[in-house]
Amino acid sequence: MMGVAISMPVILPLLGAIISLLLPARYNNRIAFIFMLGLVVNAAWLLMHFSAQGPYQQVMGGWTLPLGIALRIDALAIIFSMMSCVVASVCGFYARFYLRAKQLKQFWPFFWFLLTALNTIWLSADLFNLYVGLELLTFSAVGLVALGQNKHALAAALRYLFAALLGSMGYLLGIALLYAQFGTLSLSQLSDAFSLTTTSAVALGFMFIGLMMKTAVFPLHTWLPPAHGGSLTPVSALLSALVIKASFYILLRLWMALPFGENAFVIGSLMGTLGGTAIIWGSWMALNQTQLKQIVAYSTLAQIGYFMLIFPLFSYSDPTANQYALHGGVLMLLSHALAKAGMFLAAGNLLICTNKTDLTSLAGLSRYRPLNIFAFGLAGVSIMGLPPSGGFNGKWLLVQSALMQSKWVWLIIILLGSLLSAAYIFKVFSYTYLETKAGDKFEQPSAMLEWSALSLSVLSILLGFFSVWVLDLLTLAEMRMP
């Protein structure tokens, strides 16, 4: 029974993709509802099993490691799988009312392949299967970006494709070197056999650079603003909330599984420096944008920087500080997924109202569409890290970790990033409260679009109240590959 349940997050969306290609378009919405419901029920089943019995690993097809493909359920896999279910369900529902019929027919196969790739990455326990998931994710995401079908969308899709393929080449070269030295790609076996030699250091260098390029870590981020800011709204939400987290998830898995020893301090500090720079640079660029979706896109670049602070704060000897860093980082990931998806959907609704992309066109919207403004603001509360949001809890744990280790640089960066995020979010609000002499001439988005955005924004706030549920799942022993 468990063997079937653990494979369902991969099998169900793959079936959804195949069926959406074969059947007439009028059935796609019903298929989406049935399969998303199945994924939610299956995720709940896996969560109950994990809570009762702990981590579980299944080698598919009767093959033994290292030849067999292993799928694993542990705290991180459960949390990220459920995150994908929630965000993807709302984004899919939003797309149903946002996209035209022709776009929707093209959207669903890419959507299902994207979800297949994400769940493959969350559950995989060997490096090559993670590579397969990354490649499927790349082509699905690029296809979704190109759905805009204008020159800007196609240019952004190609730019994204080239950057992602370059990152994949680095990752693949790294796993080839690791296999040549250690004879296995299973994370559990590699964890036991690993030692930091010249070959393994070069391999990890290629892998880390490739994964950071896919995650859009500064300075490898230049593909992100055009892709996220120029895509159709539900695609922007999926890319920012879920897609960039897949490659970061692999980085985190490698960091947790492999013993870096005394080199952890140097590597972690370097990655933290890139993260800290991303926080400041991304926030500053967001503050200086004049297009609404570009502000939200550059905000994602800044938020990625907070994720990278896990590594320097987890590099030291204090177990409690390490735990705070890890727990805070995971809460930041979850909060960002909910808040940024909600923010992109709310921004898309505001653009429907104005039929323009610049901030000046938002004048008067606070009075005309207060629900959209409220949804954008709630998401902004979590992005800024204000209580009682999930973003606040995540940042608070990161701050606690920095204080316990007297790492003042990271503390200052976290606080400065929060101030800058408040500045660009309030900048958007300031435009919505302006009035124009010409009067208000706005379109009205569907109520379903407005409530979709609001639901994710509300969840990002509720995460602050229920963070203890997430933290209960997260122990260092559970997240280590056995």
C-alpha positions in Angstrom: 0.0 0.0 0.0 2.8 2.5 0.9 4.7 1.6 -2.2 1.7 2.7 -4.3 1.0 5.8 -2.2 4.6 7.0 -2.5 4.6 6.8 -6.3 1.2 8.5 -6.7 2.6 12.1 -6.6 4.6 11.2 -9.7 2.1 9.0 -11.4 -1.1 11.1 -11.1 0.2 14.3 -12.7 1.9 12.3 -15.4 -1.4 10.6 -16.2 -3.0 14.1 -16.1 -0.5 15.3 -18.7 -1.1 12.4 -21.0 -4.9 12.6 -20.7 -4.9 16.3 -21.2 -3.0 15.8 -24.5 -5.3 13.0 -25.8 -8.8 14.1 -24.7 -10.7 17.2 -26.0 -10.0 20.4 -24.2 -13.5 20.6 -22.6 -12.5 17.7 -20.3 -9.4 19.3 -19.0 -11.0 21.3 -16.1 -12.7 18.2 -14.8 -9.5 16.1 -15.1 -7.7 18.9 -13.2 -10.2 18.8 -10.3 -10.1 15.0 -10.0 -6.4 14.6 -10.2 -5.6 17.5 -7.8 -8.1 16.1 -5.3 -6.3 12.8 -5.6 -2.9 14.4 -5.0 -4.2 16.2 -1.9 -5.8 13.0 -0.5 -2.6 11.1 -1.2 -0.4 13.8 0.5 -2.6 13.6 3.6 -2.2 9.8 3.6 1.6 10.1 3.4 1.6 12.7 6.1 -0.3 10.5 8.5 2.0 7.5 7.7 5.1 9.7 8.2 3.7 11.0 11.5 3.1 7.5 12.8 6.1 5.6 11.5 8.7 8.1 10.4 10.8 8.2 7.2 10.0 5.6 4.5 12.0 4.7 1.4 10.8 2.5 -1.5 13.0 1.2 -4.3 10.9 0.9 -7.4 10.7 -2.1 -9.7 12.3 -4.6 -7.3 15.9 -3.4 -8.0 18.3 -2.9 -5.2 20.4 0.2 -4.6 22.4 1.7 -6.3 20.7 0.5 -9.5 17.1 0.9 -8.3 15.2 4.2 -8.3 14.5 5.1 -4.7 11.6 7.3 -3.6 11.7 8.6 -0.1 9.2 10.2 2.3 10.7 12.3 5.1 9.9 15.7 6.7 11.2 17.8 3.8 9.6 15.7 1.1 6.2 15.8 2.9 6.3 19.6 3.5 7.4 20.4 -0.1 4.9 18.0 -1.6 2.0 19.5 0.3 3.2 23.0 -0.6 3.1 22.0 -4.3 -0.4 20.6 -3.9 -1.8 23.8 -2.3 -0.1 26.4 -4.6 -0.5 24.4 -7.8 -4.2 23.8 -7.1 -4.9 27.5 -6.6 -2.8 28.6 -9.6 -4.6 26.0 -11.8 -8.0 27.2 -10.6 -6.9 30.8 -11.3 -5.7 29.8 -14.8 -9.1 28.3 -15.5 -10.7 31.8 -15.3 -7.7 33.8 -16.5 -6.6 32.2 -19.7 -8.3 32.1 -23.0 -9.6 28.7 -24.3 -6.6 28.2 -26.7 -4.1 29.2 -24.0 -5.8 26.9 -21.5 -5.5 23.9 -23.8 -1.8 24.4 -24.0 -1.5 25.3 -20.3 -2.7 22.0 -18.8 -0.2 19.6 -20.3 2.7 21.8 -19.3 1.1 22.3 -15.9 0.9 18.5 -15.2 4.4 17.8 -16.5 5.6 20.6 -14.2 3.9 19.0 -11.2 5.3 15.6 -12.2 8.8 17.1 -12.2 8.4 18.8 -8.9 7.1 15.8 -7.1 9.9 13.7 -8.7 12.4 16.1 -7.2 10.7 16.2 -3.7 10.7 12.4 -3.4 13.9 11.3 -5.2 16.7 9.8 -3.2 19.4 9.6 -5.9 21.2 12.2 -7.9 20.4 11.0 -11.4 16.7 10.8 -10.8 16.9 14.4 -9.4 18.6 15.3 -12.7 15.7 13.8 -14.7 13.2 15.8 -12.6 15.2 19.0 -13.2 15.2 18.5 -16.9 11.5 17.8 -17.1 10.9 20.9 -14.9 13.0 23.0 -17.2 11.2 22.2 -20.4 7.8 22.4 -18.7 8.6 25.8 -17.2 10.0 27.1 -20.5 6.9 26.0 -22.3 4.7 27.8 -19.8 6.7 31.0 -20.2 6.3 30.9 -23.9 2.5 30.7 -23.6 2.5 34.5 -23.6 3.1 34.2 -27.4 4.6 37.6 -27.9 8.2 38.6 -28.6 8.9 39.4 -25.0 7.6 36.1 -23.7 9.5 34.1 -26.4 12.7 36.0 -25.7 12.3 35.4 -21.9 11.6 31.7 -22.6 14.7 31.3 -24.7 16.8 33.1 -22.1 15.5 30.9 -19.4 16.1 27.8 -21.5 19.7 28.6 -22.2 20.4 29.5 -18.5 18.6 26.3 -17.3 20.4 24.1 -19.8 23.8 25.5 -18.8 22.9 24.9 -15.1 21.9 21.3 -16.0 25.2 20.7 -17.8 27.1 21.7 -14.6 24.9 19.5 -12.4 25.2 16.5 -14.8 29.0 16.9 -15.0 29.2 17.0 -11.3 27.2 13.8 -10.8 29.3 12.1 -13.4 32.5 12.9 -11.5 30.9 11.8 -8.2 29.9 8.5 -9.7 33.3 8.0 -11.2 34.9 8.4 -7.7 32.3 6.7 -5.4 30.4 4.3 -7.7 27.0 5.4 -6.5 24.5 8.2 -7.0 22.2 7.1 -4.1 22.3 10.0 -1.6 22.2 7.5 1.4 25.2 5.5 0.1 27.0 8.6 -1.1 26.6 10.1 2.4 28.4 7.1 3.9 31.2 7.0 1.3 31.8 10.7 0.7 35.1 12.4 1.4 36.1 15.8 0.2 38.9 15.2 -2.4 40.0 17.2 -5.4 37.6 15.3 -7.6 34.6 15.5 -5.3 35.3 19.2 -4.7 35.3 20.0 -8.4 32.2 17.9 -8.8 30.3 19.7 -6.1 31.6 23.0 -7.5 30.0 22.3 -10.8 26.8 21.0 -9.2 26.4 24.0 -6.8 27.0 26.5 -9.6 24.5 24.7 -11.9 21.9 24.5 -9.2 22.4 28.2 -8.1 22.0 29.2 -11.8 18.6 27.4 -11.9 17.6 28.9 -8.6 18.7 32.4 -9.9 21.0 33.1 -7.0 22.9 36.4 -7.5 24.8 37.0 -9.8 23.4 34.1 -11.9 19.9 35.7 -11.8 19.6 37.7 -15.0 17.1 35.3 -16.6 14.6 35.5 -13.7 13.1 39.0 -14.0 12.1 38.7 -17.7 10.8 35.2 -17.2 8.8 35.8 -14.1 7.7 39.4 -14.9 6.9 38.8 -18.5 4.9 35.5 -18.2 1.2 35.1 -18.0 0.0 35.7 -14.4 -0.6 32.1 -13.3 2.7 31.0 -14.8 4.5 33.8 -13.0 3.0 32.5 -9.7 4.1 28.9 -10.4 7.6 29.9 -11.4 8.2 32.1 -8.4 6.4 30.0 -5.8 7.5 26.5 -6.8 10.0 26.1 -9.7 12.9 28.0 -8.3 12.6 26.0 -5.1 13.3 22.7 -6.8 16.9 23.4 -7.5 17.4 25.0 -4.1 15.8 21.9 -2.5 18.6 19.8 -4.1 21.2 22.2 -2.8 19.7 21.8 0.7 19.6 18.0 0.3 23.3 17.9 -0.6 24.2 20.2 2.3 22.3 17.9 4.7 23.5 14.6 3.3 27.2 15.2 2.6 29.8 15.7 5.4 31.7 18.8 4.5 33.7 18.9 7.8 35.8 22.0 8.4 35.2 23.2 4.9 31.5 23.9 5.7 32.4 27.3 7.2 34.1 28.5 4.0 31.5 27.1 1.7 28.6 28.3 3.8 30.1 31.8 4.1 30.5 32.1 0.4 26.9 31.0 -0.3 25.7 33.3 2.5 27.6 36.2 0.8 25.9 35.6 -2.4 22.6 35.4 -0.6 23.1 38.6 1.3 24.1 40.4 -1.9 20.9 39.0 -3.5 18.8 40.4 -0.6 20.2 43.9 -1.0 20.5 44.0 -4.8 17.1 42.4 -5.4 15.3 44.7 -3.0 17.0 47.8 -4.4 16.1 46.8 -8.0 12.5 46.1 -6.9 12.4 49.6 -5.4 13.5 51.2 -8.6 11.1 49.4 -11.0 8.1 51.1 -12.6 6.3 48.0 -13.8 4.2 46.1 -11.2 5.1 42.6 -12.1 8.8 43.5 -12.4 8.7 44.7 -8.8 7.3 41.3 -7.7 9.9 39.5 -9.8 12.8 41.3 -8.3 11.3 40.7 -4.9 11.7 37.0 -5.6 15.4 37.5 -6.3 15.7 39.1 -2.9 13.8 36.4 -1.1 16.0 33.7 -2.6 18.8 35.4 -0.7 17.1 34.7 2.6 17.1 31.0 1.7 20.8 31.1 1.1 21.4 32.3 4.6 20.6 28.7 5.8 24.1 27.7 4.8 26.3 30.1 6.7 24.1 29.9 9.8 24.1 26.1 9.6 27.8 25.8 9.2 28.8 26.1 12.9 29.0 23.9 15.9 26.0 24.9 17.9 23.2 22.3 17.3 20.4 24.6 18.6 21.6 27.5 16.3 21.8 25.0 13.4 18.2 23.9 14.0 16.9 27.4 14.2 18.6 28.2 10.9 17.2 25.2 9.2 13.7 25.6 10.6 13.7 29.3 9.9 14.8 28.7 6.3 12.1 26.1 5.6 9.5 28.4 7.1 10.7 31.1 4.8 10.5 28.8 1.8 6.9 27.9 2.6 5.8 31.4 3.4 7.4 32.7 0.2 5.6 30.1 -1.9 2.2 31.1 -0.5 2.8 34.8 -0.3 4.6 35.3 -3.6 2.0 33.2 -5.5 -0.7 35.3 -3.9 1.1 38.5 -4.7 1.6 37.6 -8.4 -2.1 36.6 -8.7 -3.2 39.9 -7.0 -0.9 41.8 -9.3 -2.3 40.1 -12.3 -5.8 41.1 -11.2 -4.7 44.7 -10.8 -3.3 44.6 -14.4 -6.6 43.3 -15.6 -8.3 46.3 -14.1 -6.0 48.8 -15.8 -5.0 47.0 -19.0 -1.6 48.6 -18.4 1.6 47.4 -16.6 3.0 50.6 -15.1 2.5 51.7 -11.5 1.0 55.1 -12.5 -2.0 53.2 -13.9 -2.9 51.9 -10.4 -4.2 55.3 -9.3 -7.6 55.0 -7.7 -7.6 51.2 -7.5 -7.6 51.1 -3.6 -11.2 52.5 -3.8 -12.4 50.5 -6.8 -10.9 47.0 -6.0 -10.1 46.9 -2.3 -10.2 43.1 -2.2 -7.3 42.9 -4.6 -5.3 45.6 -2.7 -6.0 43.7 0.5 -4.7 40.4 -1.0 -1.6 42.1 -2.2 -1.1 43.7 1.2 -1.5 40.5 3.1 1.1 38.8 0.9 3.3 41.8 1.5 3.1 41.4 5.2 4.6 38.0 4.9 7.3 39.1 2.4 8.3 42.0 4.8 8.4 39.5 7.7 5.9 41.2 9.9 3.9 39.4 12.6 1.8 37.3 12.7 2.8 35.9 9.3 4.8 32.8 8.4 7.5 35.1 7.0 7.9 36.7 10.4 8.4 33.3 12.1 11.0 32.2 9.6 13.0 35.5 9.8 12.7 35.4 13.6 14.3 31.9 13.7 17.1 33.1 11.3 17.7 36.1 13.5 17.8 33.9 16.6 20.4 31.6 15.0 22.5 34.6 14.0 22.3 36.1 17.5 23.2 32.8 19.2 26.4 32.6 17.0 27.1 36.4 17.2 27.0 36.6 13.4 26.1 40.2 13.2 26.6 40.6 9.5 23.8 38.2 8.6 21.6 39.8 11.3 22.1 43.3 9.7 21.4 42.0 6.2 18.1 40.3 7.4 16.9 43.6 9.0 18.0 45.8 6.1 16.3 43.5 3.6 13.1 43.7 5.6 13.2 47.5 5.5 13.8 47.6 1.8 11.0 45.1 1.1 8.7 47.4 3.1 9.8 50.3 0.9 8.9 48.7 -2.4 5.7 47.2 -1.2 4.5 50.5 0.3 5.6 52.1 -3.0 2.9 50.0 -4.8 0.3 51.0 -2.2 1.1 54.7 -2.6 0.2 54.5 -6.2 -3.1 52.8 -5.6 -4.2 55.7 -3.3 -3.5 58.4 -5.8 -6.4 60.0 -7.6 -6.4 61.2 -11.2 -8.3 64.1 -12.7 -9.4 62.0 -15.7 -11.5 59.8 -13.4 -11.6 56.0 -12.9 -11.9 53.7 -15.9 -11.2 50.1 -14.8 -12.1 46.7 -16.0 -13.5 44.2 -13.4 -11.8 40.8 -13.0 -13.7 37.7 -12.2 -14.5 37.2 -8.5 -12.8 33.8 -8.8 -9.6 35.5 -9.7 -9.8 37.8 -6.7 -10.6 35.0 -4.2 -7.8 32.8 -5.6 -5.2 35.5 -4.9 -6.7 36.3 -1.5 -6.8 32.6 -0.4 -3.0 32.2 -0.9 -2.3 35.5 0.8 -4.4 34.5 3.8 -2.6 31.1 4.0 0.7 32.9 4.2 -0.6 34.7 7.3 -2.2 31.6 8.8 1.2 29.8 8.4 2.4 32.1 11.2 -0.2 30.7 13.6 0.4 27.0 12.6 4.2 27.1 12.2 4.5 24.7 15.1 3.0 22.0 13.0 5.7 22.4 10.4 8.4 22.6 13.1 7.2 19.4 14.7 8.0 17.6 11.4 11.4 19.1 11.1 14.1 17.4 13.1 17.7 17.1 11.9 17.6 13.3 12.2 14.5 13.0 10.0 15.9 15.1 7.3 19.2 13.2 6.9 19.1 10.5 4.3 19.7 7.2 6.1 
